[in-house]
Amino acid sequence: MWRKFRNTWLNNSALLVRGIAQVGQGTVSLVADQVTRLDFKSLAAASRDFR
């Protein structure tokens, strides 16, 4: 997983990770099967004037 998505992990400030959460003995682990860059620019909404 690390080798496949290395550039994504290192070169982005926000990621969308899909996988399975495993809980056991006080720890939580995420077994990821897909990693995608999350682009905040596409999520930005236009400014509104409520006057």
N, C-alpha and C positions, 0 to 999 in steps of 0.2 A: 504494500500500500504506500509506504513512504517513497519508494523509488518511482512509482507510477505518477504520483501527484506532488513530487518534491517542489517543482517550480510554483505550483499553486499554493502550497503551504507557506513557502518563503516569501513570495512576492505580492501577497494580497493582505490587506488589513481586515477584511471580513470574508468569512467563508460559510457556506451552507453545507453541512455535513449530514449525510444520511447513513443510518446504521442501526444497530441494536444496542440498547443499554443493558449492561449486566451489573447486577447488584449482589454483593456477597461479602459478608464479614466486615461491614463498615466501609467498604469501598465501592465506588461506582466507576465502571469502565465503559467506553463507547467503542464498539467494534464497527468501524466505518467500512462501507462498501462503495461509497461515492462521495466525492468532494467537488464542489463547484464554487467558483468565484462569485461573490455577492456584489453587485454593482449598485451603489447607492445613487448614482446619477440618474439611473432609469427609474428610481423610486421617488425622486424629488417631485413635490407638488408645486404648482405655481403659487406665488404670494397672493394673498387676498386682503382686500381693504373692506372692513366691516363697518365703516362709518355710514 
